[in-house]
Amino acid sequence: MVRIHKIMRQSEWTLIFAVLIAGALAMGYASANRGAIAANPLAGATMLNEPTSQFPHSCEYRYNAKVVRWVDGDTIVLDVDLGFGIWVHKEHIRLARIDTPEMRGAEKIEGRKVKLAMETKIPVGTMIVIETAKDGKGKYGRYVAEIFYNGQNISDYLLANNMAEEVDY
């Protein structure tokens, strides 16, 4: 190695260094999104090639998550596994495409029934999968996602059992 070092000129070392940097950039080590992960923790998700949910958007992100609690029938609090041992704790997620009865007001009794049904079907501590088409929060500060439990889309389950109405937002 010492002999090679003495023979190589400064310009050759510069070329080797440039090739190594270009290789690192091509492999994604210097991703422009790295700084955005701190501001948007769900920005580091894996993009799926084949859409698996009902989102009309072309790109989706998939995460494993653990149920912390149900807020109501269409809002859940999760600990989201971003991969590489990185977790986002107590993230509020809105179920996509649906609206369930509210926990207050005239819909209070129906709202409690839907929440109880979800707590029974997917209890606290259960591991689920979430998919989102957009790494951004919705109108009320929640991420909007499709939620899957044992391969079943929970929004579809609620719609099929008349516990939710379909909405377009």
N, C-alpha and C positions, 0 to 999 in steps of 0.2 A: 504494500500500500504506500509506503514511503517513497518508493521508486516511482510509482505512478503519479503521486502528488507532485514530485519534482519535475516530471516530464510534462504534465498538463499545464497549459497556460491559463491565465486568469479568464480569458474569453471562453475557454472550454468549460471551466467551472461555472461561469455565468449561464452558459447554454444548458448544462445539466440541471442547474437550479431552476431555470425557467421551465424546463420540461417537467420536473417534479411538481412545481406549482400548478402548471396546466393540468397535469394528471389529477391532482387533488381537487381542483375546481371541477373537472369533468365528473369526478366521482361524487360530488356534492358536499364535500367537507366544508366548503366556504359558502354554504347556502345563504342567500339573501334573507331567508325567512328566520334564521336563528335568533336574531334580535327581536323578532315579532312574537316569539313564543312566550316571552315574559309578559307582554302586553295582552296577548291572546293565547291562553294555554292550549286551546284546541287546534292551534295552527300547525302542530307537528303531526297530524294524523296521516294515516296511510290512505292514498287515493285508490279507489277500486276501479278496475277496468270495466267490469260488468255491473251495471246498476242492479241492485237487488230489492229496492223498495219502490214506493210509488212517487218519489220525488220527480218533478218535471225537469230538474237541472241535470247537467251533464256530468258533474263531478260530485262524488260523495266521499265521506270520511266515516270510518268504522272504529269503534272503541269497545272494549270490555268495561263493564261498570258494576258496582255493587250498590244495591238499594240501601239507602239510609232511612228514608221515610217517604210516604205519600202525603202530599199537601192536600190534594183533592183528586178527582178522577182523571184529570188531564195534566197534572203537574207532579213531578217526582223529584226528590233530592237524591243525588247519586255521588259516590266516590268514583271518579272516572280514571281508568288506567290509560295513560298516554303512551306507555311502553318504556323500556329501559329503566324500570323502577320509578318512573315519574307519575305521580297521581295528583289529580285536582280533587280536593275534598269539598263535600257539601255543595255541589253544583246543582242549581235548579234547572230542570229540563222540562220543556213543554212538549207533550205528545203532538206530533204533526197531524194535520188534516182533520182534527176533531175538536169538538167542544162538548164538555160534559156539564151537567147541572151544577150550579154554584153551591157553595157550602153555607151561604147566607141568603136571607130573603125568602121569597116564595118557593124557590127550588131546594130549600135546605134539606128536606127529608130525602128527596131523590139524590141529591149531592152526597149525602152521607152513605146511602146505599151503594153508590158507585165506588166511593172511596173504600168502603169496607170490602166490596168485591175485589178491588185491586189489591188491597192489603192481604186478602186471603189467597188470591191467585199467585201473587208475587210478593212474598213477605220480606221484611227487613233482613238484610244479609244475603239475599239471593243475588247470584251473578247473572247479568243480562248482557245483551249486545245493543249498542245504540248506533244509529247511522244518521249523519247530518249532511245536508247538501250545501250548507253555508257555515263558514266559521265566523259567525257573528251573532250577536244577541238580538232577540226580537223586541217587539214593542214594550214588553214589561221587564226587560233585563234578563230574559231566560233564553237559552239555546233551544231551538226547535229541532226535534229529532224523531225518527221512527225508532220504536223500542221493540226488541225481539226477545222473547223468552221461550226456550226450547224450540226455536225455529219459527214460532208463531208471531206475527205482527200484532202488537197489542192494540193499535188503533183499529185495525180490521176486526179484531175480537170484540172491542167495545161497540163498533158499528153493527156487527152481526147480531149482537145480543141486545140491541136497542138501548144501550146505556150512553150513547153519544150521538151527536149530530155531525155530519160532515161539513167542514167549513173550508173556504179557500182564502188563504192569507199569505 
